[in-house]
Amino acid sequence: MNKNTMNVVKGVAIGMAAGMAVGYVGKKAADDNPKLRKKANRAYKTFENIVDTAQYMFK
């Protein structure tokens, strides 16, 4: 049981480190390119609308 817990903790730590690295690189790219930031915001809003629609369908 203890070995399983340690594997989960290691996986979470690796996932957090990878997420931070991707976030840093993405932020740096967005700061350097205003068009990329605008496109990313549009993509985020579109994804948000899709999720809202899916939630409405399951109600």
C-alpha positions in Angstrom: 0.0 0.0 0.0 2.8 2.4 0.9 4.5 1.8 -2.5 1.3 2.6 -4.3 0.9 5.9 -2.4 4.5 6.9 -3.2 3.9 6.2 -6.9 0.8 8.4 -6.9 2.8 11.2 -5.1 5.6 10.9 -7.7 3.1 11.1 -10.5 1.4 14.2 -9.1 4.8 15.9 -8.6 5.9 15.1 -12.2 2.5 16.3 -13.5 2.8 19.6 -11.6 6.3 20.2 -12.8 5.3 19.5 -16.4 2.3 21.8 -16.1 4.4 24.6 -14.7 6.9 24.2 -17.5 4.2 24.3 -20.2 2.5 27.2 -18.5 5.8 29.2 -18.4 6.5 28.5 -22.1 3.0 29.3 -23.1 2.9 32.6 -21.2 6.3 33.6 -22.7 5.0 32.9 -26.2 1.7 34.8 -25.5 3.5 37.8 -24.2 5.7 38.0 -27.3 2.8 37.6 -29.7 -0.4 39.5 -29.2 -2.2 37.7 -32.0 -1.5 34.4 -30.2 -3.1 35.7 -27.0 -6.2 36.8 -28.9 -6.6 33.5 -30.6 -6.1 31.7 -27.3 -8.8 33.7 -25.7 -11.2 32.9 -28.6 -10.4 29.2 -28.3 -10.9 29.3 -24.5 -14.3 31.0 -24.9 -15.4 28.5 -27.6 -14.4 25.6 -25.4 -16.3 27.2 -22.5 -19.4 27.4 -24.6 -19.1 23.8 -25.7 -18.8 22.7 -22.0 -21.8 24.8 -21.1 -23.8 23.3 -23.9 -22.8 19.8 -22.9 -23.8 20.5 -19.3 -27.2 21.9 -20.4 -27.8 18.8 -22.5 -27.2 16.5 -19.5 -29.6 18.4 -17.2 
